[in-house]
Every structure is written in structure tokens, then in C-alpha cells.
Amino acid sequence: MTFDFILRYVEMRPIQSANHDPTATEPHLVDITLREVVELVRIDLPADQMEPLLERGLLPGCQLCPVRQSPSGDPIVMVDGTLLAIRHEVARCLCVRRPGSNGA
């Protein structure tokens, strides 16, 4: 499976529940408290900015857990056993779902 295929798949088919309301305000990674596990629903970034995230395992459906903040205030998250530092501007573009929220 090539990276281009994955990129097209992620852009065209974000993971959403059947009752997803596109007008509802979804929480973003910056809204999540430390140690709260959430599921990545959608990445609202252009393809060229999305590519490094996908290469590091940030795919819709993966579990994220903010574990601390960098000295500059950027979130550091645990993704599949790996710590990733994410810029605050990028974290605002990562739509997440809390467990039991049914997609809203």
C-alpha cells in the first residue's frame, strides 16, 4: 500500500459515526486534558501538512493521550506507545472524540 493511497483514503473517508452532525462542534486535541484518552476522528489540514502526521502514525481511528506539554506549551501525546510532540497550531486541527460520546 503506497503512501499516496493512504493519503487519499484519509482525506476522502474520515471516520465518523452514522449520526455525525457536521454542524456540531467537535473537540480538538487542544481541548483535551492531560491523561485523557481520545480517538482521532479527522485531520483538518492540507495534504502537504497532513503527510508528516500520517507517517508518524496519527491516523483517523487511532487512540491519543496527551501526557505533558513542551516548554513552549505544545502538547506531547502518546500514540501507540510512542511520544509525539505536536505544534499547538496543528493540535487545533485534530478533531477527536471522547469515549462514549457517539461522535458528537
C-alpha positions as YAML, in Angstrom:
chain: A
units: angstrom
residues:
- id: 1
  name: MET
  ca: [0.00, 0.00, 0.00]
- id: 2
  name: THR
  ca: [1.56, 3.30, -1.03]
- id: 3
  name: PHE
  ca: [1.55, 6.47, 0.99]
- id: 4
  name: ASP
  ca: [-0.39, 8.30, -1.74]
- id: 5
  name: PHE
  ca: [-3.19, 5.74, -1.42]
- id: 6
  name: ILE
  ca: [-3.31, 6.23, 2.35]
- id: 7
  name: LEU
  ca: [-3.35, 9.99, 1.97]
- id: 8
  name: ARG
  ca: [-6.27, 9.87, -0.47]
- id: 9
  name: TYR
  ca: [-8.14, 7.45, 1.80]
- id: 10
  name: VAL
  ca: [-7.71, 9.66, 4.86]
- id: 11
  name: GLU
  ca: [-8.77, 12.82, 3.01]
- id: 12
  name: MET
  ca: [-11.82, 11.23, 1.43]
- id: 13
  name: ARG
  ca: [-13.09, 9.00, 4.22]
- id: 14
  name: PRO
  ca: [-12.77, 10.47, 7.71]
- id: 15
  name: ILE
  ca: [-14.04, 8.14, 10.41]
- id: 16
  name: GLN
  ca: [-17.43, 9.31, 11.62]
- id: 17
  name: SER
  ca: [-20.34, 7.68, 13.31]
- id: 18
  name: ALA
  ca: [-23.59, 7.18, 11.41]
- id: 19
  name: ASN
  ca: [-25.24, 10.01, 13.35]
- id: 20
  name: HIS
  ca: [-22.39, 12.51, 12.84]
- id: 21
  name: ASP
  ca: [-23.63, 16.10, 12.69]
- id: 22
  name: PRO
  ca: [-21.22, 18.24, 10.62]
- id: 23
  name: THR
  ca: [-22.58, 21.41, 12.27]
- id: 24
  name: ALA
  ca: [-21.75, 20.15, 15.77]
- id: 25
  name: THR
  ca: [-18.64, 21.49, 17.43]
- id: 26
  name: GLU
  ca: [-16.21, 18.63, 17.86]
- id: 27
  name: PRO
  ca: [-13.46, 18.84, 20.45]
- id: 28
  name: HIS
  ca: [-9.94, 19.28, 19.17]
- id: 29
  name: LEU
  ca: [-6.76, 17.92, 20.67]
- id: 30
  name: VAL
  ca: [-6.02, 21.27, 22.34]
- id: 31
  name: ASP
  ca: [-9.33, 20.97, 24.26]
- id: 32
  name: ILE
  ca: [-8.37, 17.65, 25.88]
- id: 33
  name: THR
  ca: [-6.98, 17.47, 29.41]
- id: 34
  name: LEU
  ca: [-3.77, 15.63, 30.23]
- id: 35
  name: ARG
  ca: [-4.07, 11.83, 30.53]
- id: 36
  name: GLU
  ca: [-7.47, 11.75, 28.80]
- id: 37
  name: VAL
  ca: [-7.60, 9.10, 26.06]
- id: 38
  name: VAL
  ca: [-9.43, 10.14, 22.90]
- id: 39
  name: GLU
  ca: [-9.88, 8.81, 19.37]
- id: 40
  name: LEU
  ca: [-8.69, 10.82, 16.37]
- id: 41
  name: VAL
  ca: [-11.70, 11.44, 14.11]
- id: 42
  name: ARG
  ca: [-10.43, 13.82, 11.45]
- id: 43
  name: ILE
  ca: [-7.39, 15.85, 10.45]
- id: 44
  name: ASP
  ca: [-8.37, 19.28, 9.11]
- id: 45
  name: LEU
  ca: [-5.12, 20.11, 7.32]
- id: 46
  name: PRO
  ca: [-3.97, 20.32, 3.70]
- id: 47
  name: ALA
  ca: [-2.34, 17.17, 2.33]
- id: 48
  name: ASP
  ca: [1.21, 18.53, 2.50]
- id: 49
  name: GLN
  ca: [0.83, 19.29, 6.22]
- id: 50
  name: MET
  ca: [-1.00, 16.03, 6.90]
- id: 51
  name: GLU
  ca: [1.74, 13.80, 5.45]
- id: 52
  name: PRO
  ca: [4.20, 14.03, 8.39]
- id: 53
  name: LEU
  ca: [1.41, 13.21, 10.83]
- id: 54
  name: LEU
  ca: [0.33, 10.14, 8.87]
- id: 55
  name: GLU
  ca: [3.94, 8.95, 8.66]
- id: 56
  name: ARG
  ca: [4.17, 9.10, 12.45]
- id: 57
  name: GLY
  ca: [1.02, 7.04, 12.98]
- id: 58
  name: LEU
  ca: [-1.57, 9.76, 13.50]
- id: 59
  name: LEU
  ca: [-4.37, 8.16, 11.51]
- id: 60
  name: PRO
  ca: [-8.11, 8.57, 11.98]
- id: 61
  name: GLY
  ca: [-9.23, 5.92, 14.44]
- id: 62
  name: CYS
  ca: [-6.00, 5.86, 16.46]
- id: 63
  name: GLN
  ca: [-6.04, 6.48, 20.22]
- id: 64
  name: LEU
  ca: [-4.32, 9.64, 21.50]
- id: 65
  name: CYS
  ca: [-3.44, 10.60, 25.05]
- id: 66
  name: PRO
  ca: [-1.90, 13.98, 25.87]
- id: 67
  name: VAL
  ca: [0.71, 13.20, 28.54]
- id: 68
  name: ARG
  ca: [2.51, 16.53, 29.02]
- id: 69
  name: GLN
  ca: [3.35, 19.85, 27.43]
- id: 70
  name: SER
  ca: [6.60, 21.04, 25.94]
- id: 71
  name: PRO
  ca: [8.28, 24.12, 27.45]
- id: 72
  name: SER
  ca: [6.62, 26.18, 24.69]
- id: 73
  name: GLY
  ca: [3.16, 24.79, 25.61]
- id: 74
  name: ASP
  ca: [2.80, 22.40, 22.67]
- id: 75
  name: PRO
  ca: [1.10, 19.09, 23.52]
- id: 76
  name: ILE
  ca: [3.10, 15.88, 23.75]
- id: 77
  name: VAL
  ca: [0.86, 12.90, 23.05]
- id: 78
  name: MET
  ca: [1.17, 9.13, 23.34]
- id: 79
  name: VAL
  ca: [0.24, 7.33, 20.11]
- id: 80
  name: ASP
  ca: [0.64, 3.54, 20.06]
- id: 81
  name: GLY
  ca: [3.40, 3.63, 22.68]
- id: 82
  name: THR
  ca: [5.29, 6.50, 21.02]
- id: 83
  name: LEU
  ca: [5.56, 10.04, 22.32]
- id: 84
  name: LEU
  ca: [4.96, 12.71, 19.69]
- id: 85
  name: ALA
  ca: [5.35, 16.45, 20.09]
- id: 86
  name: ILE
  ca: [2.71, 18.30, 18.10]
- id: 87
  name: ARG
  ca: [2.65, 22.03, 17.45]
- id: 88
  name: HIS
  ca: [-0.25, 23.84, 19.07]
- id: 89
  name: GLU
  ca: [-1.40, 25.11, 15.65]
- id: 90
  name: VAL
  ca: [-1.58, 21.54, 14.35]
- id: 91
  name: ALA
  ca: [-3.30, 20.24, 17.51]
- id: 92
  name: ARG
  ca: [-6.12, 22.73, 16.84]
- id: 93
  name: CYS
  ca: [-6.73, 20.91, 13.52]
- id: 94
  name: LEU
  ca: [-7.03, 17.41, 15.03]
- id: 95
  name: CYS
  ca: [-10.70, 16.61, 15.70]
- id: 96
  name: VAL
  ca: [-11.11, 13.99, 18.39]
- id: 97
  name: ARG
  ca: [-13.88, 12.00, 20.05]
- id: 98
  name: ARG
  ca: [-14.12, 11.20, 23.72]
- id: 99
  name: PRO
  ca: [-15.06, 7.60, 24.58]
- id: 100
  name: GLY
  ca: [-18.82, 7.21, 24.82]
- id: 101
  name: SER
  ca: [-19.58, 10.49, 23.05]
- id: 102
  name: ASN
  ca: [-21.13, 8.74, 19.99]
- id: 103
  name: GLY
  ca: [-19.37, 11.01, 17.50]
- id: 104
  name: ALA
  ca: [-20.64, 14.36, 18.72]
...
